[in-house]
Amino acid sequence: MNCSNCGHFNDGGKFCVKCGHKLQEEAAVSQAAAASEYQPQAQPAYAPQQPNQRVRQAKKVSKSFFSYFAEGIKNPTATAQAASESQFVNALITVILYALSIPIMLYVGWKLLLIQFVRSMFKLPIISEELAPSDMEDFNTGVDLIKATDINSIIHFNFTDFVFKQGIFIFIGLAIIIGATYVAAKFGKVDVSFKEFFSRFGTFLIIPTALLLIGLVLAFLHVEYFSYFMNFGLLSIFLVVPFTIASFKQNGTNGLDRIYSTLIVYVVITIVLTFIANGLGEEAKTIITRMGNSSELNDLF
């Protein structure tokens, strides 16, 4: 090493051979400097990225809902009677699914419904007796052509405009039915909060919703029998009302009889379904009008 005093290079030893300066101190200083120079810096501890709070909450809600929905199909009465205010969110999701599945099903399968309607018209005795076999062959050819054609793109049948508008309309109708059922139950001297009542109503609505979801899958698969599941799901609402009212214990005998309260709600349901049918009928008229005015569709025939 080089002597710090005179600069002479020394092969080793404790003292410089030229000036006698002590080299051991120089070595210690050099080693300390080198150690401090090459000392690795402390790395910050790795902090694992925490999952998004909303994602965790969504996973928790979805897991709770699927468990609740499956139990409602497996044991509908026991699950409904055990439903409390804590199941309000799950019941709300069920009601939303019920309301949205109907317009989605109609959007996906309206061509099949149209074909079923025309076929039923052709089967009427007054019409079928006047048709020649060649007319039926032409009709079947036209049906196959309609099935193979993406008519939605031709008549510009908007998914968002139809599904969400009708879904909100149906949801409002369901809210009216649930509210009327709750009022009828209160007149029947049933002491229950609205949240608990809503939870029980939504739990009894699981099976009708499951029927609608099965119909929705069949509609996506272009199976014509989806309409039966849609009808069963719609008509099942008439069973949900008495089941919900009967599941609560009546306090006293001076309240409105459950038979009369159920009949009153049936009147409300009939009115609501009539409004929904009228709304869907207006959409059907719009579709038929677009079909009639579509030059692209007319070119197919």
Disulfide bonds with the S-S distance in Angstrom:
none
